[in-house]
Amino acid sequence: MAARATVTVLAGARVVLPTGTVENGRVVVEGTRIAGSAPADAPVLDLSGHWVVPGFVDLHNHGGGGASFTSGTAEDVLRGVRTHREHGTTTLVASTVTGDMDFLAHRAGFLSELVEQGDLAGIHFEGPFISPCRKGAHSEELLRDPDPADVRKLIDAARGTARMVTLATELPGGIDSVRLLAEHGVIAAIGHTDATYEQTVEAIDAGATVATHLFNAMPALGHRAPGPIAALLEDERITVELINDGTHLHPAALELAFHRAGAGRVAFITDAMDAAGFGDGRYELGPLEVEVRDGVARLVEGGSIAGSTLTLDTAFKRAVTVDRLPVEDVVRAISANPARLLGMYDRVGSLEPGKDADLVVLDAEFTLKGVMRRGHWLHTDGAVVSLGRGR
């Protein structure tokens, strides 16, 4: 007879569930999953004074811990993944930056192995199918129009692990590529775009469902030419990514997005690069050199913002303490909504029986104190996270 999985009860915390926050709540962890009940003699970890929320889900992340998902070795990629896990991101999609098509196809095959091993939740291709007018930290000479054949090459190379492709859908081939992605179950994201309002509406009607880092790398909202922002905010089919680091967005822009789209259509992302969880200095983002100073990443040549050094625990704390958003809305944006987009909500994104035991423990000031992934406490600063008092 197989041995019964270890059962632990996390008790006394404010627990955020899909139905709302439960005071003095309980989460039962049995092995790698959340259970509905526990035996009377199960050990109890007292987390009074803390919050327990679902593990964070990051749709858009280029690296961390000094490692790049675009160019690093398997060991590098796993170091980056571990860095973000220690900050609460228990489910992570690896994002690439613009590169040569053959290189990106090769990289897709490499990253797909890590998806198949369960280390990554999928691959996001940000570029090369983006507008040179809104290229941000992407190499202009490597950009190309979104020819459906090229898009198909990348998703085929990913062997079923491609989750999202960011496109400037106004470019030649853009609409056909959106349709191709939709047919293959891959998210078509509108971003790094110079599209008009009308062109954006056309792309949404063709099947686009995500706005890549809304407000950034796209025309500003205008009263005569509303551009993509208005179209993306008003359409119920679109989930808008937001980088809540205090650099990419003014608090009023974040408030506008939440007010217009609602908490059910927002996904907090990091758009993190190598320096996340690592520190200031010089880095490479694809073929471009980046300088990180005071936690802000900018291209050495031109000064454009080059991703972020954000981790999702910081985004969570800022959303509650600075932006004054309800905790329940933040949990939707940082866990449930991205999990649904990835088709993984049956496993992650909320604290419900049968799902993976992925959770984050925060103190009363919303500072991260512990991270559990699939029933195991992760290491922080070399020591297993220890919280509360068992009884």
Residue pairs with C-beta under 8 A, 6 or more apart in sequence:
5 30
5 31
5 32
6 30
6 31
6 375
7 28
7 29
7 30
7 35
7 38
7 39
7 42
7 43
8 28
8 29
8 42
8 43
8 44
8 45
9 26
9 27
9 28
9 29
9 38
9 42
9 43
9 44
9 45
10 26
10 27
10 28
10 29
10 44
10 45
10 47
10 52
10 359
10 361
11 24
11 25
11 26
11 44
11 45
11 46
11 47
12 24
12 25
12 46
12 47
12 48
12 49
12 50
12 388
13 24
13 25
13 27
13 47
13 48
13 49
13 50
13 51
13 52
13 361
14 21
14 22
14 23
14 24
14 25
14 50
14 51
14 52
15 21
15 22
15 25
15 26
15 27
15 51
15 52
15 351
16 22
16 51
16 52
16 53
16 54
16 327
16 328
16 331
16 351
17 25
17 350
17 351
17 352
18 336
18 350
18 352
20 328
21 327
21 328
24 48
25 52
27 34
27 52
27 351
27 359
28 34
28 35
28 36
28 37
28 38
28 42
28 353
29 35
29 357
29 372
29 375
30 38
30 357
30 375
31 357
31 375
32 356
32 357
32 374
32 375
32 376
33 353
33 354
33 355
33 356
33 357
33 375
34 351
34 352
34 353
34 354
34 355
34 356
34 357
35 353
36 353
43 390
44 390
44 391
45 387
45 388
45 389
45 390
46 388
46 389
46 390
46 391
47 361
47 387
47 388
48 388
49 363
49 364
50 361
50 362
50 363
50 364
50 369
50 387
50 388
51 327
51 361
51 362
51 363
51 364
51 366
52 351
52 359
52 360
52 361
52 362
53 316
53 327
53 331
53 335
53 351
53 359
53 360
53 362
54 331
54 335
54 336
54 348
54 349
54 350
54 351
54 358
54 359
54 360
55 88
55 89
55 90
55 91
55 335
55 348
55 356
55 358
55 359
55 360
55 371
55 372
55 373
56 88
56 89
56 90
56 91
56 312
56 313
56 316
56 334
56 335
56 360
57 89
57 90
57 91
57 92
57 121
57 334
57 335
57 338
57 339
57 342
57 344
57 348
57 349
58 84
58 89
58 91
58 92
58 93
58 269
58 270
58 272
58 312
58 338
59 93
59 124
59 163
59 164
59 210
59 241
59 267
59 269
59 338
59 341
59 342
60 93
60 95
60 124
60 126
60 164
60 212
60 213
60 241
60 269
60 270
60 271
61 69
61 84
61 89
61 92
61 93
61 94
61 95
61 269
61 270
61 271
61 272
62 68
62 69
62 70
62 94
62 95
62 96
62 97
62 126
62 271
62 272
62 273
62 274
62 285
62 307
63 69
63 70
63 72
63 77
63 80
63 272
63 273
63 274
63 276
64 80
64 83
64 84
64 272
64 273
64 274
64 275
64 276
64 277
64 278
64 311
65 79
65 80
65 82
65 83
65 84
65 274
65 276
65 277
65 278
66 79
66 80
66 274
66 275
66 278
67 76
67 77
67 79
67 80
67 83
67 274
68 76
68 80
68 273
68 274
68 284
68 285
69 77
69 80
69 94
69 95
69 96
69 111
70 95
70 96
70 97
70 99
70 107
70 285
70 286
71 284
71 286
72 79
72 80
74 110
74 113
74 114
77 94
77 111
77 114
77 119
77 120
78 114
78 119
80 274
81 92
81 119
81 120
83 276
83 277
83 278
83 311
84 92
84 270
84 272
84 276
84 277
84 311
84 312
85 92
85 371
85 373
85 378
86 277
86 371
86 378
86 379
86 380
87 277
87 311
87 312
87 313
87 314
87 368
87 371
88 311
88 312
88 313
88 316
88 360
88 368
88 371
89 270
89 311
89 312
90 348
90 356
90 358
90 359
90 360
90 371
90 372
90 373
91 121
91 338
91 339
91 342
91 344
91 348
91 349
91 358
92 120
92 121
93 120
93 121
93 122
93 123
93 124
93 163
93 164
93 342
94 111
94 114
94 120
94 122
94 123
94 124
95 123
95 124
95 125
95 126
95 271
96 104
96 107
96 108
96 111
96 123
96 124
96 125
96 126
96 127
97 126
97 127
97 137
97 138
97 285
97 286
98 126
98 127
98 128
98 130
98 135
98 138
98 139
98 142
98 143
98 286
99 107
99 127
99 128
99 139
99 142
99 286
99 287
100 142
101 128
101 144
101 150
101 153
101 154
104 125
104 128
104 154
104 157
105 153
105 154
105 157
106 157
108 123
108 125
108 154
108 157
108 158
108 159
108 161
108 162
109 157
109 158
109 159
111 120
111 123
111 158
111 161
112 123
112 157
112 158
112 159
112 160
112 161
114 120
115 121
115 122
115 123
115 161
116 161
120 161
121 163
121 342
121 344
122 161
122 162
122 163
122 164
122 342
123 158
123 161
123 162
123 163
124 162
124 163
124 164
124 165
124 166
124 189
125 154
125 162
125 164
125 165
125 166
126 138
126 166
126 191
126 192
126 212
127 138
127 142
127 143
127 166
127 192
128 138
128 142
128 143
128 144
129 143
129 144
129 145
129 146
129 150
129 151
129 165
129 166
129 167
129 168
129 171
129 174
129 177
130 138
130 143
130 166
130 167
130 168
130 191
130 192
130 193
130 217
131 143
131 168
131 170
131 171
131 192
131 193
131 194
132 140
132 143
133 194
134 168
134 192
134 193
134 194
134 217
134 218
134 219
135 143
135 192
135 217
136 192
136 216
136 217
136 304
136 305
136 306
137 285
137 288
137 290
137 297
137 299
137 304
137 305
137 306
137 307
138 192
138 286
138 288
139 286
139 287
139 288
142 286
142 287
144 150
145 171
145 172
145 173
145 174
146 167
146 168
146 169
146 171
146 172
146 173
146 174
146 177
147 172
147 173
147 177
148 173
148 176
148 177
148 180
151 165
151 167
151 173
151 177
151 180
151 181
152 180
154 162
154 165
155 162
155 165
155 181
155 184
155 186
162 184
162 186
163 186
163 187
163 342
164 186
164 187
164 188
164 189
164 210
165 177
165 181
165 186
165 187
165 188
165 189
166 189
166 190
166 191
166 192
166 212
167 174
167 177
167 178
167 188
167 189
167 190
167 191
167 193
167 203
167 208
168 174
168 190
168 191
168 192
168 193
168 194
168 195
169 175
169 177
169 178
169 188
169 190
169 193
169 195
169 199
169 200
169 202
169 203
169 206
169 208
170 193
170 194
170 195
170 196
170 199
170 200
170 203
174 203
175 202
175 203
175 206
177 188
178 188
178 203
178 206
178 207
178 208
179 206
179 207
181 187
181 188
181 207
182 188
182 206
182 207
185 343
187 209
187 210
187 341
188 203
188 206
188 207
188 208
188 209
188 210
189 208
189 209
189 210
189 211
189 212
189 241
190 200
190 203
190 204
190 208
190 210
190 211
190 212
190 228
190 232
191 211
191 212
191 213
191 217
191 218
192 212
192 217
192 218
193 200
193 217
193 218
193 228
194 218
194 219
195 203
195 218
195 219
195 227
195 228
196 225
196 227
196 228
197 225
197 226
197 227
197 228
197 230
197 231
199 228
200 227
200 228
200 231
200 232
201 231
201 235
204 231
204 232
204 235
204 237
204 238
208 238
209 237
209 238
209 239
209 341
210 238
210 239
210 240
210 241
210 267
210 341
211 228
211 232
211 238
211 239
211 240
211 241
212 241
213 241
213 242
213 243
213 248
213 269
213 271
214 229
214 232
214 233
214 240
214 241
214 242
214 257
215 229
215 248
215 249
215 253
215 257
216 243
216 248
216 249
216 305
218 227
218 228
218 229
219 225
219 227
219 228
219 229
220 227
220 229
221 227
221 229
221 230
232 238
232 240
233 240
233 256
233 257
233 260
233 261
234 260
236 265
238 261
238 265
239 265
239 266
239 267
239 337
239 341
240 257
240 261
240 265
240 266
240 267
241 267
241 268
241 269
241 271
242 249
242 254
242 257
242 266
242 267
242 268
242 269
242 333
243 249
243 268
243 269
243 270
243 271
243 308
243 310
243 315
244 254
244 268
244 310
244 315
244 318
244 319
244 323
245 308
245 309
245 310
245 314
245 315
245 318
246 318
246 322
247 296
247 305
247 308
248 271
248 305
248 308
251 322
251 323
254 323
255 323
257 266
258 266
258 325
258 329
263 325
263 326
263 328
263 329
263 332
263 333
264 332
264 337
265 337
266 332
266 333
266 337
267 333
267 334
267 337
267 338
267 341
268 312
268 315
268 316
268 319
268 330
268 333
268 334
268 338
269 338
270 276
270 308
270 310
270 311
270 312
270 315
271 307
271 308
271 310
272 307
272 308
272 309
272 310
272 311
273 283
273 285
273 290
273 297
273 306
273 307
273 308
273 309
274 283
274 284
274 285
275 281
275 283
275 290
275 292
275 295
275 297
275 309
276 308
276 309
276 310
276 311
277 309
277 311
278 309
279 292
280 292
280 293
280 294
280 295
281 291
281 292
282 289
282 290
282 291
282 292
282 300
283 289
283 290
283 291
283 292
283 297
284 290
285 297
285 299
285 306
285 307
288 299
288 300
288 301
288 306
289 299
289 300
289 301
290 297
290 298
290 299
290 300
290 306
290 307
291 297
291 298
291 299
291 300
292 298
292 309
295 309
296 305
296 309
297 305
297 306
297 307
297 308
297 309
298 304
298 305
298 306
299 306
312 334
313 360
313 362
313 367
313 368
315 334
316 330
316 334
316 362
316 366
317 362
317 365
317 366
317 367
317 368
319 325
319 330
319 333
319 334
320 327
320 330
320 366
321 365
321 366
335 348
335 349
335 350
336 345
336 349
336 350
337 349
338 349
339 345
339 347
339 348
339 349
339 350
340 349
346 355
347 355
347 356
348 355
348 356
348 358
349 355
351 359
356 373
356 374
356 375
357 372
357 373
357 374
357 375
358 372
358 373
358 374
359 371
359 372
360 368
360 370
360 371
360 372
361 368
361 369
361 370
361 371
361 372
361 385
361 387
362 368
362 369
363 369
369 385
369 387
370 377
370 380
370 385
370 387
371 377
371 378
371 380
371 385
372 378
372 385
377 384
377 385
377 386
378 385
379 385
